[in-house]
Amino acid sequence: MSTLPHAVTVVEVGPRDGLQNEAARISTPDKIAFVNRLSLGGLHEIEVSAFVSPKWIPQLDDAGEVFAGITRQPGVRYSALVPNMHGLERAIGAGVTNIAIFLAASETFSQRNTNRSIDASFDVYREVASAALGAGLRVRGYLSTAFGCPFEGDVPFDRVVTLTRRILDLGAFEVAVSDTIGVAHPGQVTSMLPRLLEAIPPERVALHFHDTRGMALANVLAALECGIATFDASAGGLGGCPYAPRATGNLATEDLVYMLNGLGIDTGVQLDAVSDAALALVPHLGHALPSRYTQARPAP
Amino acid sequence: MSTLPHAVTVVEVGPRDGLQNEAARISTPDKIAFVNRLSLGGLHEIEVSAFVSPKWIPQLDDAGEVFAGITRQPGVRYSALVPNMHGLERAIGAGVTNIAIFLAASETFSQRNTNRSIDASFDVYREVASAALGAGLRVRGYLSTAFGCPFEGDVPFDRVVTLTRRILDLGAFEVAVSDTIGVAHPGQVTSMLPRLLEAIPPERVALHFHDTRGMALANVLAALECGIATFDASAGGLGGCPYAPRATGNLATEDLVYMLNGLGIDTGVQLDAVSDAALALVPHLGHALPSRYTQARPAP
């Protein structure tokens, strides 16, 4: 394991990707407190919310208020997902300086998730990314269903490479190659990543694993060995993808950081601060946190 | 990952290590059916029960009846845990031909778990192993708390090497080096195993991980890369260790096999047959199975 990176960037997606899949309504003050705790816990990249239609994700209909309420820490980037120009305008109006755009590797998933084809999404996002970059914003991309689609099954690997390249060509600084339904396993990671990295430098690739089948950390380990040093995770293991049948659970930030600490890889993240941030939501969630690390913590 | 083994032996410990930690009483016929389903699912090493005091593990007080009731498949080894000579005699009386003995790497854990010191356990097991080998039985060893102790914390690594060697010297064909409380992480596995393997050939080392902090599969991946090819797992993720505070969950056999399948490593195990075997117990357990693979299976 001599080739492992010395430091890893953890992209915290709990407030957005986590909460959007929680059935219980979380209040705006609780969301603000959650983001503030995460930023004080050493997370430097936090996806705070999404400027999407409230009909689409009711939980995140207070994105503007959350951005207005958080205490911005120096050196922390707070981002928002945007689906289109209208979302971008709302985000800019809320003072957002980092946006995320999301495309799918599966045509069927793209249609069902966003009601538009992959190419139509690129058309929309070409304008969005151009406007965002012109306004001085940073743009991050997601490529969902990159390891498998709930409707189509296997996704051709060449398509993942091509689409990752196309998202970067929109002006994204990195693409989070995402296992939306948690089917990826280390064998797939190990066969796929070297081919992806022939076309794209590792510093422009993040990985976004779901722990649906318990593979997320093994996948991270395999990806670290391929030179990837940016991983998405969700505090407490909150969330998942509401559009993927039976998909459950982002990789928990605490579980990821526990493993990275053990590997001697620096993240700057304070493990128990993140765990505490997620635990503070439990009275409102109606269920225990999926994070294994947090479940195993001694009772206070 | 060119150094990964081509095949892995999965040692199924669900009927013993799994069930002993389940609060609900499982009937003898249900246990027999469970073992039979596992053996038909391609598992060739099954730890069926334990010949210990019923006061110690009430769930396993029917070990003799279970052994009498199972349908033995050719090529499948059915084993039982024994704590002392009396247990060995009961096991031999029940026609058992494979036993497991268990020692701890932590003095405090040994005292609390078995009410005797590590050295006293070796004294007992020297006689047990000698008698077992003399009677033509196979002996497998466990070394518990090898990655950390709930009472003592860190366990010196040299002690793990020394004790593994001592267990093999009793006549055991292999030692399952065990993370009883699920604290091991891949960094520890990667730093520890090469040192252990300087002293002991890899084919005499198995690893027994608990998924308490979600690290089990990442640990397996790290161990595979070190050349280990035998892993313990529990169908459905049943069980844990009742003596370790807050320890939960053996590694689920299904989750392990899903990952190994993805890595192209042969196990001979039929994934859904194992999942079905564990699912058949759910009406009696009072809780869902921890296995992430089984949780993610489509409803029938």
Boltz contact constraints between the chains, C-beta under 6 A:
constraints:
  - contact:
      token1: [A, 1]
      token2: [B, 190]
      max_distance: 6.0
  - contact:
      token1: [A, 185]
      token2: [B, 259]
      max_distance: 6.0
  - contact:
      token1: [A, 185]
      token2: [B, 262]
      max_distance: 6.0
  - contact:
      token1: [A, 186]
      token2: [B, 221]
      max_distance: 6.0
  - contact:
      token1: [A, 187]
      token2: [B, 262]
      max_distance: 6.0
  - contact:
      token1: [A, 187]
      token2: [B, 263]
      max_distance: 6.0
  - contact:
      token1: [A, 187]
      token2: [B, 264]
      max_distance: 6.0
  - contact:
      token1: [A, 188]
      token2: [B, 262]
      max_distance: 6.0
  - contact:
      token1: [A, 190]
      token2: [B, 1]
      max_distance: 6.0
  - contact:
      token1: [A, 212]
      token2: [B, 296]
      max_distance: 6.0
  - contact:
      token1: [A, 213]
      token2: [B, 258]
      max_distance: 6.0
  - contact:
      token1: [A, 213]
      token2: [B, 292]
      max_distance: 6.0
  - contact:
      token1: [A, 213]
      token2: [B, 293]
      max_distance: 6.0
  - contact:
      token1: [A, 213]
      token2: [B, 296]
      max_distance: 6.0
  - contact:
      token1: [A, 214]
      token2: [B, 255]
      max_distance: 6.0
  - contact:
      token1: [A, 214]
      token2: [B, 292]
      max_distance: 6.0
  - contact:
      token1: [A, 217]
      token2: [B, 218]
      max_distance: 6.0
  - contact:
      token1: [A, 218]
      token2: [B, 217]
      max_distance: 6.0
  - contact:
      token1: [A, 218]
      token2: [B, 218]
      max_distance: 6.0
  - contact:
      token1: [A, 218]
      token2: [B, 221]
      max_distance: 6.0
  - contact:
      token1: [A, 218]
      token2: [B, 259]
      max_distance: 6.0
  - contact:
      token1: [A, 221]
      token2: [B, 186]
      max_distance: 6.0
  - contact:
      token1: [A, 221]
      token2: [B, 218]
      max_distance: 6.0
  - contact:
      token1: [A, 221]
      token2: [B, 221]
      max_distance: 6.0
  - contact:
      token1: [A, 246]
      token2: [B, 296]
      max_distance: 6.0
  - contact:
      token1: [A, 255]
      token2: [B, 214]
      max_distance: 6.0
  - contact:
      token1: [A, 258]
      token2: [B, 213]
      max_distance: 6.0
  - contact:
      token1: [A, 259]
      token2: [B, 185]
      max_distance: 6.0
  - contact:
      token1: [A, 259]
      token2: [B, 218]
      max_distance: 6.0
  - contact:
      token1: [A, 262]
      token2: [B, 185]
      max_distance: 6.0
  - contact:
      token1: [A, 262]
      token2: [B, 187]
      max_distance: 6.0
  - contact:
      token1: [A, 262]
      token2: [B, 188]
      max_distance: 6.0
  - contact:
      token1: [A, 263]
      token2: [B, 187]
      max_distance: 6.0
  - contact:
      token1: [A, 264]
      token2: [B, 187]
      max_distance: 6.0
  - contact:
      token1: [A, 292]
      token2: [B, 213]
      max_distance: 6.0
  - contact:
      token1: [A, 292]
      token2: [B, 214]
      max_distance: 6.0
  - contact:
      token1: [A, 293]
      token2: [B, 213]
      max_distance: 6.0
  - contact:
      token1: [A, 296]
      token2: [B, 212]
      max_distance: 6.0
  - contact:
      token1: [A, 296]
      token2: [B, 213]
      max_distance: 6.0
  - contact:
      token1: [A, 296]
      token2: [B, 246]
      max_distance: 6.0
